[in-house]
Amino acid sequence: MGGEPTINDEADGVRFVQPAELGQYDIHPSMRQQIGDYFAGTYPYLG
C-alpha cells in the first residue's frame, strides 16, 4: 500500500493504520465489511 491520505467531504481525518488496530475505530458497518473482504481476498461482484 502507499499513497497520501487525503481529507475530503466524506472524511475529516484519515491515516494508515495496522489491521490489528481497526477495532479501535468507529467504522461504518458497510465499510468494515469491505475492509474485511479485502483482507480475506474476496471481492464482491459490483457489476
N, CA, C and O atoms as a Tripos MOL2 file, in Angstrom:
@<TRIPOS>MOLECULE
protein
  188   187    47     0     0
PROTEIN
NO_CHARGES

@<TRIPOS>ATOM
      1 N           0.8400   -1.1690    0.0000 N.3       1 MET1
      2 CA          0.0000    0.0000    0.0000 C.3       1 MET1
      3 C           0.8820    1.2280    0.0000 C.2       1 MET1
      4 O           2.0430    1.1960    0.4080 O.2       1 MET1
      5 N           0.3030    2.2860   -0.4620 N.am      2 GLY2
      6 CA          1.0360    3.5310   -0.4770 C.3       2 GLY2
      7 C           0.0940    4.6600   -0.7930 C.2       2 GLY2
      8 O          -1.1240    4.4830   -0.8290 O.2       2 GLY2
      9 N           0.6550    5.8000   -1.0170 N.am      3 GLY3
     10 CA         -0.1530    6.9670   -1.3330 C.3       3 GLY3
     11 C          -0.1540    7.9530   -0.1890 C.2       3 GLY3
     12 O           0.5300    7.7750    0.8190 O.2       3 GLY3
     13 N          -0.9250    8.9760   -0.3680 N.am      4 GLU4
     14 CA         -1.0210   10.0430    0.6170 C.3       4 GLU4
     15 C          -2.4620   10.1410    1.0980 C.2       4 GLU4
     16 O          -3.3470   10.4720    0.3080 O.2       4 GLU4
     17 N          -2.7240    9.8570    2.3900 N.am      5 PRO5
     18 CA         -4.0870   10.0090    2.9040 C.3       5 PRO5
     19 C          -4.5530   11.4520    2.7270 C.2       5 PRO5
     20 O          -3.8120   12.3910    3.0140 O.2       5 PRO5
     21 N          -5.7900   11.6200    2.2520 N.am      6 THR6
     22 CA         -6.3050   12.9570    1.9560 C.3       6 THR6
     23 C          -7.6910   13.1380    2.5540 C.2       6 THR6
     24 O          -8.5690   12.2950    2.3690 O.2       6 THR6
     25 N          -7.8830   14.2220    3.2600 N.am      7 ILE7
     26 CA         -9.1910   14.5820    3.8140 C.3       7 ILE7
     27 C         -10.0870   15.0440    2.6650 C.2       7 ILE7
     28 O          -9.6370   15.7290    1.7470 O.2       7 ILE7
     29 N         -11.3720   14.6530    2.7310 N.am      8 ASN8
     30 CA        -12.3330   15.1010    1.7280 C.3       8 ASN8
     31 C         -13.6800   15.3490    2.3860 C.2       8 ASN8
     32 O         -13.7610   15.3860    3.6130 O.2       8 ASN8
     33 N         -14.7400   15.5210    1.6020 N.am      9 ASP9
     34 CA        -16.0430   15.8420    2.1820 C.3       9 ASP9
     35 C         -16.6750   14.6560    2.9140 C.2       9 ASP9
     36 O         -17.6820   14.8300    3.6000 O.2       9 ASP9
     37 N         -16.1100   13.4690    2.7840 N.am     10 GLU10
     38 CA        -16.6230   12.3050    3.4880 C.3      10 GLU10
     39 C         -15.7580   11.8990    4.6800 C.2      10 GLU10
     40 O         -16.1550   11.0420    5.4700 O.2      10 GLU10
     41 N         -14.5800   12.5070    4.8150 N.am     11 ALA11
     42 CA        -13.6630   12.1460    5.8940 C.3      11 ALA11
     43 C         -12.9680   13.3830    6.4280 C.2      11 ALA11
     44 O         -12.3100   14.1090    5.6830 O.2      11 ALA11
     45 N         -13.1190   13.6210    7.7300 N.am     12 ASP12
     46 CA        -12.4660   14.7890    8.3150 C.3      12 ASP12
     47 C         -11.1100   14.4340    8.9240 C.2      12 ASP12
     48 O         -10.4140   15.2990    9.4560 O.2      12 ASP12
     49 N         -10.7410   13.1580    8.8420 N.am     13 GLY13
     50 CA         -9.4330   12.7210    9.2980 C.3      13 GLY13
     51 C          -9.1140   11.3730    8.6680 C.2      13 GLY13
     52 O          -9.9560   10.4750    8.6620 O.2      13 GLY13
     53 N          -7.9210   11.2270    8.1450 N.am     14 VAL14
     54 CA         -7.5180    9.9650    7.5160 C.3      14 VAL14
     55 C          -6.0940    9.6250    7.9160 C.2      14 VAL14
     56 O          -5.2780   10.5050    8.1910 O.2      14 VAL14
     57 N          -5.8090    8.3110    7.9430 N.am     15 ARG15
     58 CA         -4.4530    7.8520    8.2580 C.3      15 ARG15
     59 C          -4.3620    6.3770    7.9220 C.2      15 ARG15
     60 O          -5.3810    5.6880    7.8590 O.2      15 ARG15
     61 N          -3.1630    5.8920    7.7070 N.am     16 PHE16
     62 CA         -2.9230    4.4660    7.5520 C.3      16 PHE16
     63 C          -2.7840    3.8720    8.9460 C.2      16 PHE16
     64 O          -2.1300    4.4570    9.8100 O.2      16 PHE16
     65 N          -3.3950    2.7140    9.1680 N.am     17 VAL17
     66 CA         -3.2820    2.0200   10.4530 C.3      17 VAL17
     67 C          -3.0080    0.5410   10.1940 C.2      17 VAL17
     68 O          -3.2420    0.0370    9.0950 O.2      17 VAL17
     69 N          -2.5200   -0.1330   11.1990 N.am     18 GLN18
     70 CA         -2.2990   -1.5630   11.1210 C.3      18 GLN18
     71 C          -3.6480   -2.2870   11.2140 C.2      18 GLN18
     72 O          -4.5420   -1.8300   11.9270 O.2      18 GLN18
     73 N          -3.8050   -3.4050   10.5060 N.am     19 PRO19
     74 CA         -5.0730   -4.1360   10.5690 C.3      19 PRO19
     75 C          -5.5160   -4.4600   11.9980 C.2      19 PRO19
     76 O          -6.7100   -4.4180   12.2950 O.2      19 PRO19
     77 N          -4.5860   -4.7780   12.8690 N.am     20 ALA20
     78 CA         -4.9230   -5.1160   14.2530 C.3      20 ALA20
     79 C          -5.5210   -3.9250   15.0140 C.2      20 ALA20
     80 O          -6.1600   -4.1200   16.0470 O.2      20 ALA20
     81 N          -5.3260   -2.7120   14.5260 N.am     21 GLU21
     82 CA         -5.8160   -1.5040   15.1920 C.3      21 GLU21
     83 C          -7.2250   -1.1130   14.7550 C.2      21 GLU21
     84 O          -7.8160   -0.2130   15.3500 O.2      21 GLU21
     85 N          -7.7750   -1.7610   13.7390 N.am     22 LEU22
     86 CA         -9.0640   -1.3400   13.1810 C.3      22 LEU22
     87 C         -10.2010   -1.3910   14.1850 C.2      22 LEU22
     88 O         -11.1380   -0.5980   14.0890 O.2      22 LEU22
     89 N         -10.1440   -2.3000   15.1420 N.am     23 GLY23
     90 CA        -11.1980   -2.4050   16.1480 C.3      23 GLY23
     91 C         -11.3250   -1.1710   17.0240 C.2      23 GLY23
     92 O         -12.3440   -1.0020   17.6920 O.2      23 GLY23
     93 N         -10.3330   -0.3170   17.0400 N.am     24 GLN24
     94 CA        -10.3210    0.8890   17.8650 C.3      24 GLN24
     95 C         -11.0820    2.0510   17.2150 C.2      24 GLN24
     96 O         -11.2770    3.0940   17.8390 O.2      24 GLN24
     97 N         -11.5080    1.8670   15.9670 N.am     25 TYR25
     98 CA        -12.0830    2.9760   15.2100 C.3      25 TYR25
     99 C         -13.5680    2.7760   14.9490 C.2      25 TYR25
    100 O         -14.0480    1.6510   14.8080 O.2      25 TYR25
    101 N         -14.2860    3.8980   14.8870 N.am     26 ASP26
    102 CA        -15.7080    3.8990   14.5570 C.3      26 ASP26
    103 C         -15.8150    3.8470   13.0340 C.2      26 ASP26
    104 O         -15.6940    4.8680   12.3560 O.2      26 ASP26
    105 N         -16.0420    2.6520   12.5120 N.am     27 ILE27
    106 CA        -16.1060    2.4420   11.0690 C.3      27 ILE27
    107 C         -17.5070    1.9620   10.7190 C.2      27 ILE27
    108 O         -18.0220    1.0360   11.3470 O.2      27 ILE27
    109 N         -18.1240    2.5820    9.7270 N.am     28 HIS28
    110 CA        -19.4680    2.1860    9.2980 C.3      28 HIS28
    111 C         -19.4580    0.6980    8.9370 C.2      28 HIS28
    112 O         -18.5020    0.2150    8.3290 O.2      28 HIS28
    113 N         -20.5220   -0.0340    9.3100 N.am     29 PRO29
    114 CA        -20.5550   -1.4760    9.0440 C.3      29 PRO29
    115 C         -20.3040   -1.8570    7.5810 C.2      29 PRO29
    116 O         -19.6560   -2.8710    7.3210 O.2      29 PRO29
    117 N         -20.7960   -1.0790    6.6340 N.am     30 SER30
    118 CA        -20.5750   -1.4310    5.2280 C.3      30 SER30
    119 C         -19.1060   -1.2640    4.8460 C.2      30 SER30
    120 O         -18.5840   -2.0430    4.0480 O.2      30 SER30
    121 N         -18.4470   -0.2770    5.3970 N.am     31 MET31
    122 CA        -17.0160   -0.0890    5.1310 C.3      31 MET31
    123 C         -16.1990   -1.1670    5.8260 C.2      31 MET31
    124 O         -15.2190   -1.6680    5.2750 O.2      31 MET31
    125 N         -16.6090   -1.5210    7.0440 N.am     32 ARG32
    126 CA        -15.9200   -2.5930    7.7600 C.3      32 ARG32
    127 C         -16.0130   -3.9040    6.9700 C.2      32 ARG32
    128 O         -15.0540   -4.6740    6.9260 O.2      32 ARG32
    129 N         -17.1740   -4.1540    6.3450 N.am     33 GLN33
    130 CA        -17.3530   -5.3470    5.5140 C.3      33 GLN33
    131 C         -16.4030   -5.3140    4.3200 C.2      33 GLN33
    132 O         -15.7840   -6.3260    3.9890 O.2      33 GLN33
    133 N         -16.2880   -4.1620    3.6800 N.am     34 GLN34
    134 CA        -15.3810   -4.0410    2.5320 C.3      34 GLN34
    135 C         -13.9380   -4.2800    2.9420 C.2      34 GLN34
    136 O         -13.1920   -4.9470    2.2260 O.2      34 GLN34
    137 N         -13.5460   -3.7510    4.0680 N.am     35 ILE35
    138 CA        -12.1780   -3.9610    4.5630 C.3      35 ILE35
    139 C         -11.9600   -5.4410    4.8520 C.2      35 ILE35
    140 O         -10.9250   -6.0030    4.4970 O.2      35 ILE35
    141 N         -12.9470   -6.0720    5.5030 N.am     36 GLY36
    142 CA        -12.8430   -7.4980    5.7960 C.3      36 GLY36
    143 C         -12.7570   -8.3310    4.5330 C.2      36 GLY36
    144 O         -11.9800   -9.2830    4.4670 O.2      36 GLY36
    145 N         -13.5560   -7.9780    3.5220 N.am     37 ASP37
    146 CA        -13.4960   -8.6920    2.2460 C.3      37 ASP37
    147 C         -12.1120   -8.5700    1.6250 C.2      37 ASP37
    148 O         -11.5710   -9.5480    1.1090 O.2      37 ASP37
    149 N         -11.5490   -7.3890    1.6720 N.am     38 TYR38
    150 CA        -10.2140   -7.1780    1.1000 C.3      38 TYR38
    151 C          -9.1870   -8.0680    1.7910 C.2      38 TYR38
    152 O          -8.4100   -8.7540    1.1260 O.2      38 TYR38
    153 N          -9.1800   -8.0600    3.1230 N.am     39 PHE39
    154 CA         -8.2060   -8.8640    3.8600 C.3      39 PHE39
    155 C          -8.4240  -10.3550    3.6350 C.2      39 PHE39
    156 O          -7.4690  -11.1310    3.6830 O.2      39 PHE39
    157 N          -9.6660  -10.7680    3.3900 N.am     40 ALA40
    158 CA         -9.9690  -12.1760    3.1460 C.3      40 ALA40
    159 C          -9.6650  -12.5810    1.7030 C.2      40 ALA40
    160 O          -9.6670  -13.7650    1.3650 O.2      40 ALA40
    161 N          -9.4030  -11.5800    0.8610 N.am     41 GLY41
    162 CA         -9.1250  -11.8780   -0.5450 C.3      41 GLY41
    163 C         -10.3830  -12.1690   -1.3530 C.2      41 GLY41
    164 O         -10.3210  -12.7750   -2.4230 O.2      41 GLY41
    165 N         -11.5240  -11.7300   -0.8290 N.am     42 THR42
    166 CA        -12.7900  -11.9080   -1.5440 C.3      42 THR42
    167 C         -13.2920  -10.5400   -1.9890 C.2      42 THR42
    168 O         -13.2720   -9.5680   -1.2330 O.2      42 THR42
    169 N         -13.7370  -10.4980   -3.2250 N.am     43 TYR43
    170 CA        -14.1620   -9.2220   -3.7840 C.3      43 TYR43
    171 C         -15.5510   -9.4050   -4.3590 C.2      43 TYR43
    172 O         -15.7120  -10.1320   -5.3400 O.2      43 TYR43
    173 N         -16.5620   -8.7700   -3.7830 N.am     44 PRO44
    174 CA        -17.9290   -8.9610   -4.2750 C.3      44 PRO44
    175 C         -18.0850   -8.4250   -5.7010 C.2      44 PRO44
    176 O         -17.4030   -7.4810   -6.1010 O.2      44 PRO44
    177 N         -18.9790   -9.0340   -6.4450 N.am     45 TYR45
    178 CA        -19.2820   -8.5810   -7.8010 C.3      45 TYR45
    179 C         -19.9680   -7.2260   -7.7450 C.2      45 TYR45
    180 O         -20.9570   -7.0650   -7.0290 O.2      45 TYR45
    181 N         -19.4650   -6.2600   -8.4800 N.am     46 LEU46
    182 CA        -20.0080   -4.9040   -8.4450 C.3      46 LEU46
    183 C         -20.7390   -4.5190   -9.7290 C.2      46 LEU46
    184 O         -21.2290   -3.3950   -9.8410 O.2      46 LEU46
    185 N         -20.8200   -5.4200  -10.6900 N.am     47 GLY47
    186 CA        -21.3890   -5.0980  -11.9850 C.3      47 GLY47
    187 C         -22.8380   -5.2480  -11.9980 C.2      47 GLY47
    188 O         -23.4740   -5.0130  -13.0260 O.2      47 GLY47
@<TRIPOS>BOND
     1     1     2 1
     2     2     3 1
     3     3     4 2
     4     3     5 am
     5     5     6 1
     6     6     7 1
     7     7     8 2
     8     7     9 am
     9     9    10 1
    10    10    11 1
    11    11    12 2
    12    11    13 am
    13    13    14 1
    14    14    15 1
    15    15    16 2
    16    15    17 am
    17    17    18 1
    18    18    19 1
    19    19    20 2
    20    19    21 am
    21    21    22 1
    22    22    23 1
    23    23    24 2
    24    23    25 am
    25    25    26 1
    26    26    27 1
    27    27    28 2
    28    27    29 am
    29    29    30 1
    30    30    31 1
    31    31    32 2
    32    31    33 am
    33    33    34 1
    34    34    35 1
    35    35    36 2
    36    35    37 am
    37    37    38 1
    38    38    39 1
    39    39    40 2
    40    39    41 am
    41    41    42 1
    42    42    43 1
    43    43    44 2
    44    43    45 am
    45    45    46 1
    46    46    47 1
    47    47    48 2
    48    47    49 am
    49    49    50 1
    50    50    51 1
    51    51    52 2
    52    51    53 am
    53    53    54 1
    54    54    55 1
    55    55    56 2
    56    55    57 am
    57    57    58 1
    58    58    59 1
    59    59    60 2
    60    59    61 am
    61    61    62 1
    62    62    63 1
    63    63    64 2
    64    63    65 am
    65    65    66 1
    66    66    67 1
    67    67    68 2
    68    67    69 am
    69    69    70 1
    70    70    71 1
    71    71    72 2
    72    71    73 am
    73    73    74 1
    74    74    75 1
    75    75    76 2
    76    75    77 am
    77    77    78 1
    78    78    79 1
    79    79    80 2
    80    79    81 am
    81    81    82 1
    82    82    83 1
    83    83    84 2
    84    83    85 am
    85    85    86 1
    86    86    87 1
    87    87    88 2
    88    87    89 am
    89    89    90 1
    90    90    91 1
    91    91    92 2
    92    91    93 am
    93    93    94 1
    94    94    95 1
    95    95    96 2
    96    95    97 am
    97    97    98 1
    98    98    99 1
    99    99   100 2
   100    99   101 am
   101   101   102 1
   102   102   103 1
   103   103   104 2
   104   103   105 am
   105   105   106 1
   106   106   107 1
   107   107   108 2
   108   107   109 am
   109   109   110 1
   110   110   111 1
   111   111   112 2
   112   111   113 am
   113   113   114 1
   114   114   115 1
   115   115   116 2
   116   115   117 am
   117   117   118 1
   118   118   119 1
   119   119   120 2
   120   119   121 am
   121   121   122 1
   122   122   123 1
   123   123   124 2
   124   123   125 am
   125   125   126 1
   126   126   127 1
   127   127   128 2
   128   127   129 am
   129   129   130 1
   130   130   131 1
   131   131   132 2
   132   131   133 am
   133   133   134 1
   134   134   135 1
   135   135   136 2
   136   135   137 am
   137   137   138 1
   138   138   139 1
   139   139   140 2
   140   139   141 am
   141   141   142 1
   142   142   143 1
   143   143   144 2
   144   143   145 am
   145   145   146 1
   146   146   147 1
   147   147   148 2
   148   147   149 am
   149   149   150 1
   150   150   151 1
   151   151   152 2
   152   151   153 am
   153   153   154 1
   154   154   155 1
   155   155   156 2
   156   155   157 am
   157   157   158 1
   158   158   159 1
   159   159   160 2
   160   159   161 am
   161   161   162 1
   162   162   163 1
   163   163   164 2
   164   163   165 am
   165   165   166 1
   166   166   167 1
   167   167   168 2
   168   167   169 am
   169   169   170 1
   170   170   171 1
   171   171   172 2
   172   171   173 am
   173   173   174 1
   174   174   175 1
   175   175   176 2
   176   175   177 am
   177   177   178 1
   178   178   179 1
   179   179   180 2
   180   179   181 am
   181   181   182 1
   182   182   183 1
   183   183   184 2
   184   183   185 am
   185   185   186 1
   186   186   187 1
   187   187   188 2
@<TRIPOS>SUBSTRUCTURE
     1 MET1         2 RESIDUE 1 A MET
     2 GLY2         6 RESIDUE 1 A GLY
     3 GLY3        10 RESIDUE 1 A GLY
     4 GLU4        14 RESIDUE 1 A GLU
     5 PRO5        18 RESIDUE 1 A PRO
     6 THR6        22 RESIDUE 1 A THR
     7 ILE7        26 RESIDUE 1 A ILE
     8 ASN8        30 RESIDUE 1 A ASN
     9 ASP9        34 RESIDUE 1 A ASP
    10 GLU10       38 RESIDUE 1 A GLU
    11 ALA11       42 RESIDUE 1 A ALA
    12 ASP12       46 RESIDUE 1 A ASP
    13 GLY13       50 RESIDUE 1 A GLY
    14 VAL14       54 RESIDUE 1 A VAL
    15 ARG15       58 RESIDUE 1 A ARG
    16 PHE16       62 RESIDUE 1 A PHE
    17 VAL17       66 RESIDUE 1 A VAL
    18 GLN18       70 RESIDUE 1 A GLN
    19 PRO19       74 RESIDUE 1 A PRO
    20 ALA20       78 RESIDUE 1 A ALA
    21 GLU21       82 RESIDUE 1 A GLU
    22 LEU22       86 RESIDUE 1 A LEU
    23 GLY23       90 RESIDUE 1 A GLY
    24 GLN24       94 RESIDUE 1 A GLN
    25 TYR25       98 RESIDUE 1 A TYR
    26 ASP26      102 RESIDUE 1 A ASP
    27 ILE27      106 RESIDUE 1 A ILE
    28 HIS28      110 RESIDUE 1 A HIS
    29 PRO29      114 RESIDUE 1 A PRO
    30 SER30      118 RESIDUE 1 A SER
    31 MET31      122 RESIDUE 1 A MET
    32 ARG32      126 RESIDUE 1 A ARG
    33 GLN33      130 RESIDUE 1 A GLN
    34 GLN34      134 RESIDUE 1 A GLN
    35 ILE35      138 RESIDUE 1 A ILE
    36 GLY36      142 RESIDUE 1 A GLY
    37 ASP37      146 RESIDUE 1 A ASP
    38 TYR38      150 RESIDUE 1 A TYR
    39 PHE39      154 RESIDUE 1 A PHE
    40 ALA40      158 RESIDUE 1 A ALA
    41 GLY41      162 RESIDUE 1 A GLY
    42 THR42      166 RESIDUE 1 A THR
    43 TYR43      170 RESIDUE 1 A TYR
    44 PRO44      174 RESIDUE 1 A PRO
    45 TYR45      178 RESIDUE 1 A TYR
    46 LEU46      182 RESIDUE 1 A LEU
    47 GLY47      186 RESIDUE 1 A GLY
